[in-house]
Protein backbone atom coordinates (compact mmCIF):
# COMPACT_ATOMS: atom_id res chain seq x y z
CA UNK A 1 0.00 0.00 0.00
CA UNK A 2 3.04 2.28 0.06
CA UNK A 3 2.91 2.56 -3.74
CA UNK A 4 2.22 6.10 -4.97
CA UNK A 5 1.13 7.60 -8.29
CA UNK A 6 4.15 8.37 -10.46
CA UNK A 7 2.64 11.66 -11.53
CA UNK A 8 2.85 14.33 -8.77
CA UNK A 9 -0.40 16.17 -7.96
CA UNK A 10 0.93 19.44 -9.36
CA UNK A 11 1.80 17.83 -12.72
CA UNK A 12 -1.63 16.27 -12.85
CA UNK A 13 -3.33 19.65 -12.36
CA UNK A 14 -1.04 21.21 -14.97
CA UNK A 15 -2.04 18.55 -17.50
CA UNK A 16 -5.69 19.43 -16.91
CA UNK A 17 -4.99 23.13 -17.50
CA UNK A 18 -5.69 23.13 -21.28
CA UNK A 19 -9.26 21.90 -20.63
CA UNK A 20 -9.76 24.70 -18.11
CA UNK A 21 -7.99 27.53 -19.92
CA UNK A 22 -9.83 30.76 -20.58
CA UNK A 23 -8.43 30.92 -24.12
CA UNK A 24 -10.00 27.57 -25.07
CA UNK A 25 -13.37 28.67 -23.72
CA UNK A 26 -13.21 32.01 -25.53
CA UNK A 27 -12.23 30.16 -28.73
CA UNK A 28 -15.17 27.79 -28.35
CA UNK A 29 -17.76 30.52 -27.70
CA UNK A 30 -16.32 32.65 -30.55
CA UNK A 31 -16.40 29.74 -33.03
CA UNK A 32 -20.01 28.92 -32.14
CA UNK A 33 -21.30 32.49 -32.28
CA UNK A 34 -19.30 33.56 -35.35
CA UNK A 35 -20.35 30.38 -37.14
CA UNK A 36 -24.03 30.89 -36.36
CA UNK A 37 -24.01 34.61 -37.11
CA UNK A 38 -22.14 33.92 -40.36
CA UNK A 39 -24.66 31.25 -41.36
CA UNK A 40 -27.59 33.61 -40.79
CA UNK A 41 -25.88 36.49 -42.57
CA UNK A 42 -24.79 34.49 -45.65
CA UNK A 43 -28.20 32.80 -45.88
CA UNK A 44 -29.89 36.23 -45.71
CA UNK A 45 -27.67 37.55 -48.49
CA UNK A 46 -28.32 34.43 -50.56
CA UNK A 47 -32.07 34.56 -50.02
CA UNK A 48 -32.39 38.31 -50.66
CA UNK A 49 -30.21 38.31 -53.79
CA UNK A 50 -32.32 40.04 -56.52
CA UNK A 51 -32.99 38.22 -59.78
CA UNK A 52 -32.07 34.68 -60.83
CA UNK A 53 -28.52 33.69 -59.85
CA UNK A 54 -26.03 31.74 -61.96
CA UNK A 55 -25.17 28.21 -60.77
CA UNK A 56 -21.68 29.23 -59.68
CA UNK A 57 -23.03 31.94 -57.36
CA UNK A 58 -25.41 29.43 -55.77
CA UNK A 59 -22.48 27.08 -55.25
CA UNK A 60 -20.41 29.87 -53.67
CA UNK A 61 -23.24 30.80 -51.26
CA UNK A 62 -23.79 27.14 -50.39
CA UNK A 63 -20.10 26.63 -49.68
CA UNK A 64 -19.92 29.75 -47.53
CA UNK A 65 -22.98 28.56 -45.55
CA UNK A 66 -21.44 25.12 -45.03
CA UNK A 67 -18.17 26.75 -43.96
CA UNK A 68 -19.98 28.85 -41.33
CA UNK A 69 -22.04 25.85 -40.18
CA UNK A 70 -18.82 23.86 -39.76
CA UNK A 71 -17.39 26.55 -37.48
CA UNK A 72 -20.64 26.62 -35.49
CA UNK A 73 -20.53 22.82 -35.20
CA UNK A 74 -16.91 22.91 -34.06
CA UNK A 75 -17.72 25.54 -31.41
CA UNK A 76 -20.75 23.56 -30.23
CA UNK A 77 -18.72 20.36 -30.01
CA UNK A 78 -15.96 22.14 -28.03
CA UNK A 79 -18.51 23.60 -25.60
CA UNK A 80 -20.47 20.41 -25.02
CA UNK A 81 -17.69 17.79 -25.12
CA UNK A 82 -14.27 19.35 -24.60
CA UNK A 83 -14.44 22.55 -22.58
CA UNK A 84 -16.32 22.63 -19.30
CA UNK A 85 -18.46 25.74 -18.86
CA UNK A 86 -19.07 26.20 -15.15
CA UNK A 87 -22.16 28.03 -13.87
CA UNK A 88 -20.61 31.50 -13.96
CA UNK A 89 -19.10 30.87 -17.41
CA UNK A 90 -22.52 29.76 -18.65
CA UNK A 91 -24.09 33.03 -17.52
CA UNK A 92 -21.38 35.05 -19.30
CA UNK A 93 -21.61 32.86 -22.44
CA UNK A 94 -25.41 33.24 -22.51
CA UNK A 95 -25.19 37.04 -22.37
CA UNK A 96 -22.53 37.09 -25.09
CA UNK A 97 -24.88 34.85 -27.13
CA UNK A 98 -27.78 37.25 -26.58
CA UNK A 99 -25.68 40.26 -27.60
CA UNK A 100 -24.44 38.41 -30.71
CA UNK A 101 -28.02 37.39 -31.64
CA UNK A 102 -29.25 40.98 -31.32
CA UNK A 103 -26.34 42.33 -33.37
CA UNK A 104 -26.82 39.69 -36.09
CA UNK A 105 -30.56 40.40 -36.24
CA UNK A 106 -29.91 44.13 -36.57
CA UNK A 107 -27.30 43.70 -39.33
CA UNK A 108 -29.37 41.16 -41.27
CA UNK A 109 -32.51 43.33 -41.00
CA UNK A 110 -30.62 46.42 -42.25
CA UNK A 111 -29.20 44.44 -45.17
CA UNK A 112 -32.62 42.95 -46.02
CA UNK A 113 -34.35 46.35 -45.91
CA UNK A 114 -31.53 47.93 -47.95
CA UNK A 115 -32.02 45.30 -50.66
CA UNK A 116 -35.77 45.89 -50.62
CA UNK A 117 -36.72 42.35 -49.61
CA UNK A 118 -38.61 43.37 -46.47
CA UNK A 119 -37.66 43.14 -42.79
CA UNK A 120 -40.22 40.46 -41.84
CA UNK A 121 -38.29 37.24 -42.54
CA UNK A 122 -35.02 38.70 -41.18
CA UNK A 123 -36.77 39.75 -37.97
CA UNK A 124 -38.46 36.35 -37.66
CA UNK A 125 -35.19 34.40 -37.95
CA UNK A 126 -33.33 36.89 -35.75
CA UNK A 127 -36.17 36.83 -33.22
CA UNK A 128 -35.87 33.05 -32.99
CA UNK A 129 -32.14 33.33 -32.22
CA UNK A 130 -32.77 36.07 -29.65
CA UNK A 131 -35.49 33.96 -28.01
CA UNK A 132 -33.22 30.91 -27.77
CA UNK A 133 -30.39 33.05 -26.36
CA UNK A 134 -32.81 34.54 -23.80
CA UNK A 135 -33.99 31.09 -22.69
CA UNK A 136 -30.35 30.01 -22.29
CA UNK A 137 -29.56 33.16 -20.28
CA UNK A 138 -32.54 32.62 -17.96
CA UNK A 139 -31.60 28.95 -17.47
CA UNK A 140 -27.96 29.83 -16.76
CA UNK A 141 -29.00 32.44 -14.17
CA UNK A 142 -31.41 29.99 -12.51
CA UNK A 143 -28.75 27.26 -12.34
CA UNK A 144 -26.18 29.65 -10.87
CA UNK A 145 -28.70 30.98 -8.34
CA UNK A 146 -29.60 27.43 -7.28
CA UNK A 147 -25.92 26.56 -6.79
CA UNK A 148 -25.30 29.76 -4.81
CA UNK A 149 -28.31 29.00 -2.60
CA UNK A 150 -27.04 25.46 -1.99
CA UNK A 151 -23.55 26.78 -1.25
CA UNK A 152 -24.92 29.18 1.38
CA UNK A 153 -27.04 26.41 2.94
CA UNK A 154 -24.07 24.06 3.17
CA UNK A 155 -21.72 26.78 4.42
CA UNK A 156 -24.28 27.78 7.08
CA UNK A 157 -24.72 24.16 8.12
CA UNK A 158 -20.95 23.64 8.43
CA UNK A 159 -20.47 26.84 10.41
CA UNK A 160 -23.43 25.94 12.66
CA UNK A 161 -21.89 22.48 13.13
CA UNK A 162 -18.52 23.88 14.19
CA UNK A 163 -20.09 26.38 16.62
CA UNK A 164 -22.28 23.85 18.44
CA UNK A 165 -20.41 20.55 18.76
CA UNK B 1 -15.55 21.13 4.25
CA UNK B 2 -17.83 18.43 2.80
CA UNK B 3 -17.42 17.03 -0.71
CA UNK B 4 -20.82 18.43 -1.63
CA UNK B 5 -19.80 21.98 -0.74
CA UNK B 6 -16.55 21.59 -2.68
CA UNK B 7 -18.45 20.27 -5.71
CA UNK B 8 -20.97 23.12 -5.59
CA UNK B 9 -18.18 25.68 -5.38
CA UNK B 10 -16.29 24.00 -8.21
CA UNK B 11 -19.47 23.97 -10.31
CA UNK B 12 -19.78 27.70 -9.75
CA UNK B 13 -16.31 28.04 -11.29
CA UNK B 14 -14.06 28.28 -8.24
CA UNK B 15 -10.66 26.86 -9.26
CA UNK B 16 -9.41 26.44 -5.68
CA UNK B 17 -12.39 24.20 -4.86
CA UNK B 18 -11.70 22.08 -7.93
CA UNK B 19 -8.04 21.72 -6.94
CA UNK B 20 -9.04 20.77 -3.39
CA UNK B 21 -11.50 18.16 -4.70
CA UNK B 22 -8.79 16.74 -6.92
CA UNK B 23 -6.28 16.63 -4.07
CA UNK B 24 -8.82 14.91 -1.81
CA UNK B 25 -9.82 12.20 -4.30
CA UNK B 26 -6.51 11.76 -6.12
CA UNK B 27 -5.28 8.85 -4.02
CA UNK B 28 -8.60 6.95 -3.75
CA UNK B 29 -9.04 7.09 -7.54
CA UNK B 30 -5.46 6.07 -8.17
CA UNK B 31 -5.75 3.20 -5.67
CA UNK B 32 -8.83 1.87 -7.44
CA UNK B 33 -7.18 2.16 -10.87
CA UNK B 34 -3.89 0.67 -9.69
CA UNK B 35 -5.62 -2.35 -8.15
CA UNK B 36 -7.48 -2.95 -11.42
CA UNK B 37 -4.60 -2.28 -13.84
CA UNK B 38 -0.83 -2.58 -13.95
CA UNK B 39 1.39 0.32 -12.86
CA UNK B 40 2.19 1.43 -16.41
CA UNK B 41 -1.42 1.99 -17.40
CA UNK B 42 -2.60 3.28 -14.02
CA UNK B 43 -1.17 6.79 -14.36
CA UNK B 44 -2.52 7.28 -17.89
CA UNK B 45 -5.98 6.03 -16.99
CA UNK B 46 -6.04 8.17 -13.83
CA UNK B 47 -5.27 11.24 -15.91
CA UNK B 48 -7.98 10.27 -18.40
CA UNK B 49 -10.48 9.89 -15.53
CA UNK B 50 -9.70 13.32 -14.12
CA UNK B 51 -10.06 14.91 -17.54
CA UNK B 52 -13.50 13.30 -17.89
CA UNK B 53 -14.40 14.44 -14.36
CA UNK B 54 -13.41 18.05 -15.06
CA UNK B 55 -15.33 18.03 -18.36
CA UNK B 56 -18.40 16.42 -16.84
CA UNK B 57 -18.51 18.29 -13.52
CA UNK B 58 -20.78 21.15 -14.74
CA UNK B 59 -23.38 18.52 -15.70
CA UNK B 60 -23.36 16.66 -12.35
CA UNK B 61 -26.91 17.24 -11.04
CA UNK B 62 -26.49 15.76 -7.56
CA UNK B 63 -23.36 17.25 -5.97
CA UNK B 64 -24.03 15.16 -2.85
CA UNK B 65 -23.39 11.99 -4.84
CA UNK B 66 -19.95 12.94 -6.08
CA UNK B 67 -18.13 9.76 -4.96
CA UNK B 68 -20.36 7.24 -6.80
CA UNK B 69 -20.34 9.49 -9.89
CA UNK B 70 -16.55 9.74 -9.76
CA UNK B 71 -16.12 5.96 -9.44
CA UNK B 72 -18.63 5.37 -12.25
CA UNK B 73 -16.36 7.42 -14.52
CA UNK B 74 -13.28 5.64 -13.16
CA UNK B 75 -14.89 2.26 -13.73
CA UNK B 76 -15.82 3.17 -17.32
CA UNK B 77 -12.22 4.12 -18.10
CA UNK B 78 -10.88 0.96 -16.46
CA UNK B 79 -13.37 -1.34 -18.21
CA UNK B 80 -12.50 0.27 -21.55
CA UNK B 81 -8.92 -0.89 -20.98
CA UNK B 82 -9.94 -4.28 -19.68
CA UNK B 83 -12.73 -4.94 -22.16
CA UNK B 84 -11.60 -8.40 -23.24
CA UNK B 85 -10.58 -9.55 -19.78
CA UNK B 86 -13.76 -8.18 -18.20
CA UNK B 87 -16.17 -9.91 -20.61
CA UNK B 88 -14.44 -13.22 -19.98
CA UNK B 89 -14.45 -12.79 -16.22
CA UNK B 90 -18.15 -11.86 -16.11
CA UNK B 91 -19.07 -15.09 -17.86
CA UNK B 92 -17.03 -17.17 -15.46
CA UNK B 93 -18.34 -15.39 -12.36
CA UNK B 94 -22.02 -15.64 -13.32
CA UNK B 95 -22.54 -18.72 -11.16
CA UNK B 96 -21.26 -16.99 -8.07
CA UNK B 97 -23.76 -14.17 -8.53
CA UNK B 98 -26.65 -16.60 -8.28
CA UNK B 99 -25.63 -17.91 -4.87
CA UNK B 100 -27.53 -15.84 -2.32
CA UNK B 101 -25.33 -16.32 0.72
CA UNK B 102 -25.53 -14.10 3.81
CA UNK B 103 -22.95 -11.36 4.07
CA UNK B 104 -22.38 -10.42 7.68
CA UNK B 105 -21.39 -13.75 9.18
CA UNK B 106 -18.70 -14.66 6.67
CA UNK B 107 -15.57 -15.72 8.58
CA UNK B 108 -13.35 -14.45 5.78
CA UNK B 109 -14.21 -10.93 6.97
CA UNK B 110 -11.50 -11.24 9.58
CA UNK B 111 -8.93 -12.09 6.95
CA UNK B 112 -9.50 -9.04 4.88
CA UNK B 113 -6.69 -6.95 6.19
CA UNK B 114 -5.52 -4.44 3.67
CA UNK B 115 -1.93 -5.44 3.10
CA UNK B 116 -2.78 -9.08 2.51
CA UNK B 117 -5.69 -8.09 0.34
CA UNK B 118 -3.57 -5.92 -1.91
CA UNK B 119 -0.99 -8.67 -2.36
CA UNK B 120 -3.40 -11.21 -3.79
CA UNK B 121 -5.90 -8.89 -5.49
CA UNK B 122 -4.21 -9.10 -8.86
CA UNK B 123 -4.80 -12.89 -8.90
CA UNK B 124 -8.59 -12.50 -8.71
CA UNK B 125 -10.98 -12.17 -11.68
CA UNK B 126 -11.87 -8.59 -12.57
CA UNK B 127 -15.48 -8.39 -11.15
CA UNK B 128 -14.40 -9.86 -7.79
CA UNK B 129 -11.27 -7.70 -7.65
CA UNK B 130 -13.32 -4.62 -8.45
CA UNK B 131 -15.94 -5.24 -5.78
CA UNK B 132 -13.27 -5.88 -3.10
CA UNK B 133 -11.46 -2.66 -4.02
CA UNK B 134 -14.64 -0.57 -3.91
CA UNK B 135 -16.00 -2.12 -0.73
CA UNK B 136 -12.85 -2.61 1.34
CA UNK B 137 -10.21 -0.23 -0.02
CA UNK B 138 -12.54 2.64 -0.90
CA UNK B 139 -14.94 1.96 2.01
CA UNK B 140 -18.00 2.53 -0.17
CA UNK B 141 -21.36 1.21 1.08
CA UNK B 142 -23.09 -1.68 -0.73
CA UNK B 143 -25.63 0.67 -2.37
CA UNK B 144 -22.90 2.83 -3.88
CA UNK B 145 -20.96 -0.22 -5.11
CA UNK B 146 -24.20 -1.38 -6.77
CA UNK B 147 -24.70 2.03 -8.39
CA UNK B 148 -21.12 2.17 -9.67
CA UNK B 149 -21.09 -1.40 -11.04
CA UNK B 150 -24.69 -1.10 -12.32
CA UNK B 151 -25.78 -4.31 -10.63
CA UNK B 152 -28.41 -4.96 -7.90
CA UNK B 153 -27.32 -4.71 -4.26
CA UNK B 154 -28.00 -8.46 -3.88
CA UNK B 155 -25.50 -9.20 -6.63
CA UNK B 156 -22.92 -7.00 -4.88
CA UNK B 157 -23.37 -9.09 -1.73
CA UNK B 158 -23.10 -12.42 -3.53
CA UNK B 159 -20.12 -11.17 -5.54
CA UNK B 160 -18.46 -10.04 -2.31
CA UNK B 161 -19.03 -13.49 -0.82
CA UNK B 162 -17.53 -15.17 -3.84
CA UNK B 163 -14.63 -12.68 -3.82
CA UNK B 164 -13.93 -13.41 -0.15
CA UNK B 165 -14.02 -17.13 -0.80
CA UNK B 166 -11.57 -16.80 -3.69
CA UNK B 167 -9.44 -14.48 -1.59
CA UNK B 168 -9.37 -16.98 1.25
CA UNK B 169 -8.31 -19.75 -1.14
CA UNK B 170 -5.55 -17.61 -2.60
CA UNK B 171 -4.34 -16.50 0.82
CA UNK B 172 -4.29 -20.09 2.06
CA UNK B 173 -2.35 -21.17 -1.02
CA UNK B 174 0.23 -18.54 -0.14
CA UNK B 175 0.45 -19.86 3.40
CA UNK B 176 -1.48 -17.06 5.11
CA UNK B 177 -3.53 -18.15 8.16
CA UNK B 178 -5.99 -15.88 9.97
Interface residues (C-beta under 8 A of the other chain):
Chain A: X1 X3 X5 X6 X7 X9 X12 X13 X15 X16 X19 X20 X81 X82 X83 X84 X85 X86 X87 X88 X89 X90 X144 X147 X148 X150 X151 X154 X155 X158
Chain B: X1 X2 X4 X5 X8 X9 X10 X11 X12 X13 X15 X18 X19 X22 X23 X26 X27 X30 X34 X39 X42 X43 X46 X47 X50 X51 X54 X55 X56 X57 X58 X63 X114 X115 X118
